[in-house]
Amino acid sequence: MSQQTKVITALNAARDELQGKIVATKQLVDEEKTSLAAQKDALSKAETELAKYEKQYDGL
């Protein structure tokens, strides 16, 4: 195998590894976005519930 072929093979392997890492990172980002959206929704519900109790307390 020529030196050029060895270099090309190594570069292709490195590219494939990086592409795999990019895909994995994108999946992690998507999972985090989903988690954050769920947390935002839960926080919004909690704030709504808190506002309801604050109104009741103010009425006492």
C-alpha positions in Angstrom: 0.0 0.0 0.0 1.4 3.4 -1.0 1.9 6.2 1.5 -0.8 8.2 -0.2 -3.3 5.3 0.1 -2.5 4.9 3.8 -3.1 8.6 4.4 -6.4 8.6 2.5 -7.5 5.5 4.5 -6.6 7.2 7.7 -8.4 10.4 6.7 -11.5 8.5 5.7 -11.5 6.6 9.0 -11.1 9.9 10.9 -13.9 11.5 8.9 -16.2 8.5 9.6 -15.5 8.7 13.3 -16.2 12.4 13.4 -19.4 12.0 11.5 -20.5 9.4 14.1 -19.7 11.8 16.9 -21.7 14.5 15.2 -24.7 12.3 14.9 -24.4 11.3 18.6 -24.1 14.9 19.6 -27.1 16.0 17.6 -29.1 13.2 19.3 -28.0 14.5 22.7 -29.0 18.0 21.8 -32.4 16.9 20.6 -32.9 14.9 23.9 -31.9 18.0 25.9 -34.3 20.2 23.9 -37.1 17.8 24.6 -36.2 17.7 28.3 -36.0 21.4 28.6 -39.4 21.8 26.8 -40.9 19.4 29.4 -39.3 21.3 32.2 -40.5 24.6 30.8 -44.0 23.2 30.6 -43.9 21.9 34.2 -42.6 25.2 35.4 -45.4 27.0 33.6 -48.0 24.8 35.2 -46.4 25.3 38.6 -46.4 29.1 38.2 -50.1 28.9 37.2 -50.9 26.8 40.3 -48.9 29.2 42.5 -50.7 32.2 41.1 -54.0 30.5 42.0 -53.0 29.9 45.6 -51.6 33.4 45.9 -55.0 34.8 44.8 -56.7 32.6 47.4 -54.3 33.8 50.1 -54.7 37.4 49.2 -58.5 36.9 49.6 -58.2 35.8 53.2 
